[in-house]
Amino acid sequence: MTPTRTPPHRPTGPAGPATDAPHVWADMTVEVALAVMAGARTTHLVIHDADGRRTGLVTRDRLAGFRAGPAYTDRVRLSELVAADTAPRT
């Protein structure tokens, strides 16, 4: 299992002030994120990029729904979900 890298501080970002939710890196896979949520007994995670900036928030329902869908593989990273959520819709 890949160890969770915790940012050294809790910055504010585009989604507002930091929360008490666990903070994780965007390169974490969906499977590992679900395991972190289960271990932390929380329903959401704050996502940070490689520079430690907050890039989004992901919920257990969002991850579980994605995992049940046809696009899921065990290699999908949280950054891919955040990018899909922020992409312009046509």
NORDAPE-V405042 format. One record per helix or strand. SS is the DSSP state (hx for helix, st for strand). FROM is the first residue (numbers start at 0). TO is the last residue. If there is no record, write none. Layout:
BEGIN
ss = <SS & SS>
from = <FROM & FROM>
to = <TO & TO>
END
This chain:
BEGIN
ss = <st & st & st & st & hx & st & st & hx & st & hx>
from = <12 & 15 & 22 & 28 & 29 & 43 & 53 & 59 & 76 & 77>
to = <12 & 15 & 24 & 28 & 39 & 47 & 58 & 66 & 76 & 85>
END
